[in-house]
Amino acid sequence: MIRSASSSSSSYRTDPTRIGNVRPSHLVTTAGIGAVVDLPAMSVVVRGTDAWSATRQEPVVEPRLLEEVRRVLGRQVSSLRSAPWDPSADEDPWTRVGVPVAPFPGWVRCPSCFRLGPLHGSQQFAVVHRWGRRPDLAKIVHAQCERQGNRPNTKKRACVPARFLVACDNGHLDDFPYIEFVHAAGNSGPCAAPRLRMRDSASTLQPLVTISCDSCPASANIQKASGRDGSQNLPRCRGRHPHLQRFEPCGNPLTMIVLGASNLWFSVTASALHLPNAGGLEDIVAQHWEILGSLDRNVLPHIIAGMDPLRGLRDLPIEDVWTAIEQHRKADPGPSADAHDLLDAEWELLSRPTTDKQDGDFRAIPNSEVPAGYEKLIDQVVRVTRLREVQALVGFTRLTAPDRRDLRPSNLVRLRSGPADWVPAVEKRGEGIFIEFDEFEVRQWEASADQHPRIEALRQAYRGWMHSIGQRPDPQFPVARTLLIHTLSHLLIRQVSLECGYSSASIRERLYLGSPNARTAGLLLSTAASDSEGTLGGLVALGETTYLKRLLDGAMHDAERCSSDPLCSEHIPTEESRSMHLAACHACLFVSETSCETNNKWLDRGVLVDLSRDGISFLR
């Protein structure tokens, strides 16, 4: 549930009211803080955490992930929290529990008279929302529309958000400067009382979106602000963060962006799988340290008795529990973990599954044999019948997506004005299939393919891309290994979605490449749901040897051809290109952004099947 700020119309109730709904997972992945969310009749931006209510937020316990977030945002981060939710929201339409949002863009357009103007300050537009139980009826109307006359506001047509915005490389986002843009050709600047209109016209040559001023002859086509040279016709960035409702010094060139564009918001998230522990007192205290670390001895028994996550401590003497807390408090926390530490611990458990390390949130069963014909590629297959994944939002970027598992991109935008003391998180339960590659065979192939012209061309494009976004390329990045593992992952995602009943967008990949000193080769395909019961077992059933062989055979068959060939199979990026892939496109390998770890980069059908007869393919 999301709730709006106060209404701009004094004739209606101005309390924060419910104006829409989103899934809890969307607040971390697709519609999080700083993102622009399309509601039935308006567009809003999700406010920063400093505007959120602290009520109805349950702590999400995952110590490994909390340490990772602290490494990025600082030791002041005390907890991971779920989205606020009120089960009585349907009975209380004016509830204050929810995620606060603000109308954005701040400019709207009347569909009747084409008037274009700011929502606030002009007295032309008003927010109408009299039905708290019907968030779809909240709308913005043109209160002084000459074509709709004196009709009541509730009967007037809903205005639409002005669909053009501007953003800069530092992550700032602002309304399009319509007044300055229209009057840029004049020497005297904007007229005294500009009254703008936006009209669309059909054309086969270019978009004819014309913005004109009724108070003067000024007029301009929005095409002048688009393309590589469009920033020259726009003012400099004024450093606006609408989710924080503040400005900061900037002055960078602006880029015009269309409302709803995919590069308007990229989440920067950290995620970790739940790993079972031995169940000892020290392990339980460490696992729930964000709850136990701040408790006093007198309230400890009451907290343990009242909180379900601490039920494992109820049969233990309170003195022993307090002693373990004191020992953990005195212990040196040591250096913070990095992203490889999170994956390395998961790799150790997934590659060596045992019944000793299983609990209600993790169960793994290794297959007895590898599918016939794939012994050279696959070392073992593990069916994960139960898993729990926790994702935490640490920030976001605009215009350019962060690199794989990069939690500190140069253009990272913070979630609140000051240092974050908590971050939004979501936990999901589900199932998965883990595939471990034959490390010896992968290493042998990697050594022979690493200097291949196709791989070298992709490596050069990677260096050029990293320099273009102001970051230093990783000289030890395993290009060939990543292509092999990532390509098979996408092929299987597309095949599995046809068999297991889940859409490809609900299947996620998790790649295990290891560190430069300890390389690994594996992938985990999983599907999960925020429901406490998880998913239904359709994916893990396909991990059985018989079904998996059929999936692999189908994947290799599909990799041999693409409807876009030969353009797809012969694609090689140049040093100036930002397409970090070889033989891959939407017709053969690309999947949903929610499924892919790398935004559909590092893909090549040619590393698995022989497309060009150049000897680079793994399965010759």
N, C-alpha and C positions, 0 to 999 in steps of 0.2 A: 504494500500500500504506500502511496506517496501523497503528501499533502502540500497544498499551495500556501504561499505567503498571503497576506491580507489582500482582500479585493480592492480594486481601485474605484469602485462605485460605492458611494456612501449610502445608497438606498437599499443595499443588501447587507446581510450579515458579513462581518469582516474577520471572524475567527478563522484560523487555519482549518481548512476542510479537506476532505478526501476528494481528489480529482482524478485518481487513476490507480492502477495496480501493476506491479511487476513481480517477477519471481525473485526470491532471495538470491539465487545464483547469478541473475542478471546484474545485480548491484556490484558484482566483482568482475564479471567477464565482458558484458556488452553494454550495460546502462549504468555504470558506476558513477562515482563522484566526478563532476566536470563534464560528463557526457550530456548530450542534448537528446531528450527522450520525446518521441512523438506520441501524444495522447489523442483521443478521438477528435478533439476540436481545438487543441492548442499544442504548443511546443514549449518544453520547460528544460531547465538545466538543474541537475542534482547538486545541492549545496554541499559545502565542505563539512567535515565531521564536527567542527566547532559549533555548527548550528543544529546538530542532531540532538534528540532527546536521549538521556541516559536510561530512561525507563524501558522496560520490556526488552532489554538486550541481554541475552544469555551469553556467558563466556564459552568460547570454543577452545577446548583443551587439546593442544598439540605442542609439546615442549620443543621438539626439533624445529618446527616451523617458526615458533616464537623467537628462538635464537637467531634464525635466519633474518627475520624482520628486524630484530634489534641490530644486527650487523649492518643493515642498510640505513635504518632511520635513527638509531641511537638506543642506548640502554634505558632511556626514559619510557620506552614502550612497555606497558605493564601487562597487556592482555590482547587477545584476539576476541572480537565480539561479533555475534550474529546480527542480522538486520532486525530492527525493532518490529514487533508484531503484537497486535492486540486481538485476542480471540473474540472480543465483544464489539469489534469495529462495526459489524453489521447492525448492531442494536444502537450504537452511538455514532451517528453520521458526522458529528462535530468533534470526534476524538482527536487529540493532539499526538497520539502515538503514530509514528510513521516516519518516512524519510522526507525532510523538507526540500522543496524545490522552489524555483522562481521562474516566472515567464521569461523565455528567451527563444528566439531573438526579441529584442525590445521594439522592433518595427513590425507592423502588420499591414495587411492590404485588404481593403473591402472588396468582395467579389461583385458587388452591385455597381458601385461608382468608380472602382479602381483607385480610390484614395489610398495613398501610401503615407504612413506617418508613425510617430513613436507612440507606444502604448501609454507611457507615463508623461505627464507634463503638458500634453496638448489639449486635454479635455475633449478629444474627439472620440476616443475609444474607451470602453468599459468592460470589466470582467463580470460576467453574469453567472452566478451559481447559487440557485435557491434550493437545489435538491441534493442534500448530502448523501442520500442513499443511491443516487444515480450519478456517478462521476462522469459518465459519458455525456451528460447534459451540460457540463460546465463549458462555457465558450466565451469568446471575446467578440463584441459587437461594435459596429460603427454607430455611436449614439446620435451623431448629427449627420447621418447620410441623407442627402437630398433626394435620392431615388426611392428610399424606403419610407420617407416621410415621418409621420408622427406615430408610427406603429410602436407598441411597447417593445422594450429591449428584448424581452423573452421570445418575441416572435420574429426578430430580425435575423438575417442570415449570419452565420458565424464567419468572422474574419479569418483569413489564413495568415500564417507567419510569412514574413518577407523571406524569400528563400535563398538570399545571398548573404554570406558572412565573410569576414576576413580573419586570417590567422597568421602567426609568424613562427619562425623556427624555435623560439623559446617557449612555445606552448601557450601563448596568449591568444585569446579569442574575443572578437568584438563584432558589433553590428557593422554592416557595410556602411561606409560614409556616404550615404546617398546625396545629401545636400552639397557637400564639397565636390563630389564626383560630377554632379549635373552642372554645377556652376564653374567647373575648372577652366572652361574655355574663355570665360569672361575675365576682364582685367580688374573689375571692381569687386570680385568675390561674390558670395551669396547675396541674394536680394534681402530686403528687410523682413519680409514675411513669406518665406517659401511655402508653397502648397504643392506637394508632389503627387503625381499619379504614375502608376506602372501598368503598361499595356503589353500584351504578348501578341505577336503576329507570326503566322506560319511562313516558313521559308525553307527551301532546299539547300541554300548556300550557307547560311549562318543563323544563329539564334537572334531573333529580332525582339529583344526585350527592351523596350524603350521607356526611359524615365524622363518625364517632362515636368516643368514647373508652371502652374497656372498664373503665378504672379509676375512672370517674366518670360521671355521667349526661350529660355535655356532648355536644352534637351540633350540626351546622350544615350547611346546604345551600350548595354552592359558588356558587349563584346570587347570594348576597349580596355576593360579591367581583367580580361582573361588571358591565358597563355603566358609564355615566359616574359613577355614585355609588359604584361598588365600591371605589374607592381609600380612601373614608372608613372602610371596615371592615378596612383593611390597615395594618400598621405602616409607618413611613417607610423609605426605601431606606437600606441600610447600605453601599452603594458597592462591590458585589462585581463583580470581573471574573474569571469562572471560567477563561478562557483564559490569564490571567496568574497565577492562583492567589494573588490578593491583594485587599485591600480598600482603599478610599480614602474620605475624608469626602464625604458627599452629603446625605442627608436629604430628597430630593425625594419627591413622592407616587409610589406604585407603581401599575402597571397589570397586571392579571392577563392572562396570555397563554397560549394552548394550545400544547403541544409540537407542532412541525411547522407552526405558523402562518407565512404568507408574510412577515409583518412582523417576524419574529424576527431576521433578519439581512439587511442590504443591503450589498453590496460597493461600495466606492469604488475604482474602477480607472481608471488612465490607459492609453491605448492609442495606438499609432502604427503607421503603415504604413511598410514599408521603402521608402526612396527611393534609387535607384541614383545613384552618384556617377561622376565622370569617370574614376576609377581611378588618379589620381595619388598620389604618395607621401604628400603632406600629407593627402589625403582618407582614405587607408587608415589612417594613424596616428590621425587624429581619430575614425574609426569604431571603432577598437579601443583607444581610449585607456584604458579601464578595465583592460585587460590590460597595455599597454605603459607606462602612466604610472608604475608602481612598480618597473620592472625596472632592473637594474644593467647596465652595459656588458658585463660579463664573461659574464652568463647570457643576454644577448639572442640570440646565434646559436642557442643550444640551444632556447630557447622558440619561436623562429620555425620551427625545423626540426621541433619536436614537436607544434605546435598547428595543426590543419587550418584554422581561420579566418584564420591569418596566412600562408597559402600564397602570397598575392600579393606578399609581401616576400622570398620565397626567392631570386628571381633578381636582387635589387638588392644593391649593395654594403652591407655592414654599417655602414660609416662614414657613408654617406648616410642610412641609416635612423636611426642614432643622432643625427645632426645634426638631422633632422626632429623627433625626439622632444625634443631639447633646445630647439628653437625653439618647439614647441608648449607645453612646460612653462613657458617664460618669457612666453608670450603672455598678455595679460589676458583672462580668460574672459568679461568683459562681463556685462551684466545677464542674468538667467535668462529663458528663454523662457516664455511663457504658453501656455495651451491654444490660443489663436487662432494662434500661431506654428506649432504642429504641424499644424493643419488648413490654414493658408494655404499652407505648403510642399507639402502633398498636393494642394491645389486647383490650384496652378500646374502641377504635373506631370500631373494627370489631365485638366485642361481643355485642355492643349496637349501631347498625347502625341507623342513623336518616337522614332525608332529609335535616336537617339544616347544616350538615357537609358533603357537597358534592360539587364537582366542576368538571372541565373538566378532571382531572386526578384521580378522585376517586368517584365511585358510588357503593353503596351496597344496595341489596334488600334481606331482610330476608324471608325465606320460611314460609308459614303459618302453616305447620305441619312437624313432623319428620316422616321418613319412618316407616311404620308399622313393628313391631317386633324389632326395635332398640331404643325404648324409654329408655331402661335402659342404653344404651351406649351413645346416642347422646342427647344433650340438645337443640341445634338449628343448622340450616344450613343457611348460608348467601351466596348469589350469588353476587360476586363482579364483576360487569359488566365492570368496568373500574378501572385500577390501574396503577401506575407508580412506578417502582423500580429503584433505583440507586445503583450501585456497585462500590466500590473503591478498588484499589489494594494498600495494605500497605506494602507488602513484600512477601517473598516466603520461602519455606523450600525444602530440598532435603532428600531423603532416607526415612524419616518418615513424615507422614502427621500430621498437627496440629490437636489438639482436637477440638471438636465442639465449634464454635464461639470463639476460643482462638486466639486473635489478638497479643499476645505476647509470642509465643513459644520460648523455650530456644535456638533453632537453627534458629531463624528468620534472613533472609538475607535482607539487606537494598537495596533500589532501586537506590541509588546514593552514591557517595563518601562522601559527606557531609550531613548536615541536610536537609531534604526534605522541599522545600517551596511549592510544589504542588504534587499531586499524580494523576495518570490516573484514569478515571472513565467512566462509560457508563450508560446511562439511557435507560430503556425499558418500553414500554407500552403494556398492555395486559389485562388479565382477570383472574378470579380465583374462587375457591370454598372454603369457610371457614367453618370448622366444629368445633363446641364447644361441648366438652364432658360433661357429667353430673358429676359435681365435687363431689357431695355427693357419687355417686356410685363408682367413680374412687377412692376416698379416702377410702371407705370401702374395696374395693378389694385390694388396695395397702397395707393396714394394715395387711390383711390376707396373702398376697403373699410375703411380703417383706423378711420374714425369710425362705422361701421355699428353699430346697437344690439347686434347679436349679438357683434361683436368687442369692443365696449366692456363688455358684461356679463362676458365672459371675462376682460378685463383687470382689472376690479374684483375678480372672484373670485381672480385671481392675487395681487393686492395683499393681500387679506384672508388668503389662505393663507400668504404669506410672513411677514406680521406674526404669524400664529398660531404659527409655528415659530421665531420670534425672529430672522428674517433680514430684510434690507432688500431690497425689490423693485427690479429693474433698470428704471429709467424708459425705457431705450432698447431694451428687449426687443422684437424684431419679431414681434408676435403674429400678424398676418395672414400674413406670409411663412412663418412656422413652420407655421401651419395648412395652408397650401397644399402645401408640400414634404413635410411629415410625413404628411399624409393620403394623398397619392399613393404614398408609400413603403409604407405599410401595405397599401393596396389591391394593389400589385404583389407584396408578400410573399405574400399569400394566393393570388394568381393563379399566381405562379411555383412555389409549393410543389406545385400540382396538375400541373405540366408537367415539372419538371426531375428529379423523383425524390428530392429532399431534403425533409424535413419543414420546416414553417414555423419550428420552433424552432431549426433549424440555419442559418437565413438571417438575417444581421444587417444592420442599416442603419447608415449613417454620414452624418449630415446636415452640409452645408456652408452655413452662414448668413453667414459673414464676421464682420467687426467693425462697430461703428457708423459708422466712417469709410470702410469699404470693404466693402459688402455683396456677398455671393455667393449663388448659388442653385443648389444641386446636391445629389445624393444618390448614394450608393454602396451597392448591395446585394451582399453577398458571402457566401460560404460557405467555411469553412476547416476543416482537420483538423490535429491535432498530428503526424500522420505526415509524414515528410520528403518524401514524394511529393505531398502535397496531395490535391486532389480530382480528379474524373474529367471535368470539362468540361460537365456537364449544364446548369449555370446560364449559363455564358458563351455557349453556343450559342443561348440564347433572346434574346440581345442583337441578333441579326441582324434586319434591318428587317422582314422578313415575319413572323417569330414575335413580335416585339415589338409590332407593330400588333395582332395577335390578343390579346395580353395586355392592352394598353391598352383595347381595345374591351370586353373582358370585365370589366376593372376598372371602367370607367365604367358599364357595365350593372348591375353589382352595387351600385355606389354609389347608384343611383337608388331602391333599395328595401331594406328591412331587415325581418326577421320580427318585430322589436319595434316597428315603426312603428304608430301615430304617436308613441308615447312617446319613441322614439329621436330621430326627426327634429325633435321640438319641445322637446328637452331644452335648457335654458339654466341654467347654474349661478348660484347666488346668491352674495352676498358671503361668507356663512358656509360655503359649500360647499367641499369639498376635491376635487371632481371637475373637473379642469382640461380639460374637453372640452365640445363641443357635441353635434352629431348623431353619436354614436359609442357603440358598446357591444360586448359579446362576440360578438354575432351578426353584426356587419358589419365592424368595424375593429380591435378589440383583437387583439394577437398575444402570443406568449410574452414573458416579462420578459427572457429572454436575447437576444431579437431587437431589442427596442425600446430606444432611447437614453433615453427620458423616462418610462418606466413607464406607458405608455399615456395620457399627457397630450398636449394640443395636437393634437386630432383633430377634424375636422368634415367630414362628407360634403358639407355645403352649400356649401363653398368651391369645389368642383369641379363639382357638378351642381346644377341649380336645384330645390331641394326645397320652398321656401316662396314662390317667385315674388316674392322681395324684391330681386332684382337683384344679390346678392352673389357669385354663382357666377362662376368664372373662365371656364368653357366654357359660354357661354349658348347 
